[in-house]
Amino acid sequence: MPNWLRLMVAEAVGTFFLVFPGVAAPMIGAVTHQTVPLLDVAVANGIGLGVGISATLAVSGGALNPAVTIALWSLGKLKAGLAVLYIVAELVGAIVAALLLQWMFPGGPVAAGTPTPAAGISALDAAGIECVLTFLLMGAVLNTIVDRQAPKIAGLGVGLIVMVDVLAGGPLTGAAMNPARAFGPELVAGVWKAAWAYWVGPIVGALLAALIYRYFLQSAETPVSTTAE
């Protein structure tokens, strides 16, 4: 198997690890006509992403998020061509997860797991909230995974911050923090409410975190160089 295809498969599978439980948790509530506790949704997203990162870290680096991929490219950790392949694979993984959930659940209420702004939250507000949440996510990625002096905890730190982000921002925007996490169920459910906010917010937040990391937090021994070819 060509190395680029191996990397793409890893990114698609890892993103599936996140999107499948993250979308399934609220869908269960729609099917059972019960309210799923926010903590349950946070745990599903956090553990799904943490395991997905840990499972793919040694292969592709476990980006699993177009915003993270773009930020890693901005730091020179990924070449532009490979970053594009990563983003395509991440979107495919998210779409497959949403399609499978639509088939599994009666009626396929994928819309229940599609992130949308809450009542009173404008698209611009949603973009700002997603920016802040993704800033925290990207900070965890850089300082617990990417940095050479990072603690060897694989995806644990990132999974935990995602749980916290969902608890803090879930009721406001759905706390996607990931364009793929939003795009997969949006496409399958046909729900595109403020869809641009779930691209712009996470990408800006991830780039801001990368900027701060580059100039203030990066270990002196960690050169900015390509880690995946």
C-alpha positions in Angstrom: 0.0 0.0 0.0 1.4 3.4 -0.9 2.4 5.4 2.2 0.1 8.3 1.3 -2.9 5.9 1.1 -1.9 4.4 4.5 -1.9 7.8 6.0 -5.3 8.7 4.5 -6.8 5.5 5.8 -5.5 6.2 9.3 -6.9 9.7 9.3 -10.3 8.4 8.0 -10.5 5.7 10.6 -9.4 7.9 13.4 -12.0 10.5 12.5 -14.6 7.8 12.4 -13.6 7.0 16.0 -14.7 10.5 16.9 -17.7 11.1 14.8 -19.5 7.8 15.3 -19.9 8.0 19.1 -20.1 11.8 19.1 -23.1 11.8 16.7 -24.7 8.6 18.1 -25.0 9.9 21.7 -27.6 12.6 20.9 -29.2 10.4 18.2 -30.0 7.9 21.0 -32.1 10.6 22.7 -34.0 11.3 19.5 -34.8 7.6 19.0 -35.8 6.9 22.7 -37.5 10.3 23.1 -35.4 11.0 26.1 -32.9 13.7 26.9 -29.3 12.5 26.8 -27.3 14.1 29.6 -24.7 16.6 28.4 -22.1 14.7 30.3 -22.8 11.5 28.3 -22.4 13.5 25.1 -19.1 15.0 26.4 -17.8 11.6 27.3 -18.7 10.1 24.0 -16.9 12.8 22.1 -13.9 12.9 24.4 -13.2 9.2 24.6 -13.9 8.7 20.9 -11.3 11.3 20.0 -8.8 10.2 22.6 -8.9 6.6 21.4 -8.9 7.7 17.8 -5.8 9.8 18.3 -4.0 7.0 20.3 -4.9 4.5 17.6 -3.5 6.5 14.7 -0.8 8.5 16.4 2.0 6.2 15.2 0.8 6.1 11.7 -0.5 9.6 10.6 0.1 11.6 13.8 -3.6 11.5 14.6 -4.7 14.9 13.3 -8.3 13.8 12.7 -9.5 17.4 12.2 -9.2 19.7 9.2 -8.5 22.7 11.5 -5.8 20.8 13.3 -4.3 19.7 10.0 -4.2 23.2 8.7 -2.6 24.4 11.9 0.1 21.7 11.7 0.7 22.7 8.0 1.2 26.3 9.2 3.9 25.1 11.6 5.6 23.1 8.9 4.6 19.8 10.4 2.8 18.7 7.3 3.5 19.5 3.6 0.7 21.2 1.7 -0.1 18.2 -0.5 -0.3 15.8 2.4 -2.4 18.2 4.4 -5.0 18.3 1.6 -5.1 14.5 1.5 -5.6 14.4 5.3 -8.5 16.8 5.1 -10.1 14.7 2.3 -9.7 11.6 4.4 -11.1 13.2 7.6 -14.2 14.3 5.7 -14.6 10.9 4.3 -14.3 9.3 7.7 -17.0 11.7 9.1 -19.4 11.0 6.2 -19.1 7.3 6.5 -19.8 7.5 10.2 -22.9 9.6 9.7 -24.1 7.3 6.9 -23.7 4.2 9.1 -25.6 5.8 11.9 -28.4 6.8 9.6 -28.7 3.1 8.6 -28.4 1.8 12.1 -31.0 4.0 13.8 -34.7 3.8 12.9 -35.6 6.9 10.9 -32.0 7.9 10.8 -32.3 11.1 12.9 -28.7 12.2 12.1 -29.9 15.8 12.4 -30.0 15.2 16.2 -26.2 14.8 16.2 -25.6 17.7 13.8 -24.0 20.7 15.5 -26.1 23.9 15.1 -26.2 27.2 17.0 -28.7 27.3 19.9 -31.6 29.8 19.9 -30.2 33.3 20.2 -26.8 32.4 19.0 -25.9 34.0 15.7 -23.7 32.4 13.1 -21.0 34.9 14.0 -21.3 34.1 17.7 -21.1 30.4 16.9 -17.9 31.0 14.9 -16.4 32.9 17.9 -17.4 30.2 20.4 -16.0 27.4 18.1 -12.8 29.5 17.8 -12.3 29.6 21.5 -13.1 25.9 22.0 -10.8 24.9 19.2 -8.1 27.1 20.5 -8.1 25.0 23.7 -8.2 21.8 21.7 -5.3 22.8 19.5 -3.3 23.9 22.5 -3.7 20.5 24.0 -2.7 18.8 20.7 0.5 20.9 20.4 1.6 20.7 24.1 0.7 17.1 24.9 1.4 15.4 21.5 3.4 17.5 19.0 6.0 19.0 21.2 9.0 16.7 21.7 9.0 17.3 25.4 5.3 16.6 25.7 4.2 14.0 28.3 3.7 10.6 26.8 -0.1 10.4 27.2 -1.1 9.9 23.6 -4.7 11.2 23.1 -5.7 11.4 26.7 -5.0 15.1 27.2 -6.9 16.0 23.9 -9.8 13.8 24.8 -10.1 15.4 28.2 -10.1 18.9 26.8 -12.8 17.9 24.3 -14.9 16.6 27.1 -14.5 20.0 28.9 -15.2 21.9 25.7 -18.4 20.0 25.1 -19.6 20.7 28.7 -18.8 24.4 28.3 -20.0 25.0 24.7 -22.2 22.1 23.8 -25.4 23.8 24.7 -24.4 26.8 22.6 -23.0 25.5 19.4 -22.8 21.7 19.7 -19.1 22.1 20.3 -17.9 20.6 17.1 -14.3 22.1 17.2 -13.8 20.2 14.0 -15.1 20.9 10.4 -15.3 17.2 9.7 -17.3 16.5 12.8 -19.8 19.1 11.6 -19.7 18.3 7.9 -20.4 14.6 8.0 -23.8 14.8 9.7 -24.6 18.1 7.9 -24.2 16.3 4.6 -26.2 13.2 5.5 -28.9 15.1 7.4 -29.1 18.0 4.9 -28.8 20.5 7.8 -26.6 23.4 6.9 -27.5 26.0 9.6 -24.5 28.3 10.0 -22.3 25.7 8.3 -19.6 28.2 7.6 -19.1 28.9 11.3 -18.0 25.3 11.9 -15.2 25.8 9.4 -14.1 29.4 10.1 -14.3 29.2 13.9 -12.2 26.1 14.3 -9.6 27.0 11.7 -9.0 30.4 13.2 -8.9 29.0 16.7 -6.4 26.3 15.7 -4.2 28.8 13.8 -4.2 31.2 16.8 -3.1 28.3 19.1 -0.3 27.4 16.6 0.9 31.0 16.5 1.2 31.2 20.3 2.8 27.8 20.4 5.4 28.8 17.8 6.5 32.0 19.5 5.9 31.3 23.2 5.4 27.7 24.2 7.4 25.5 21.8 10.3 23.7 23.5 13.7 25.1 22.4 14.7 21.6 21.3 11.7 21.3 19.0 12.4 22.6 15.5 9.6 23.3 13.2 9.9 20.6 10.6 7.9 18.2 8.6 7.1 15.1 10.6 5.0 13.2 8.0 6.0 12.7 4.4 
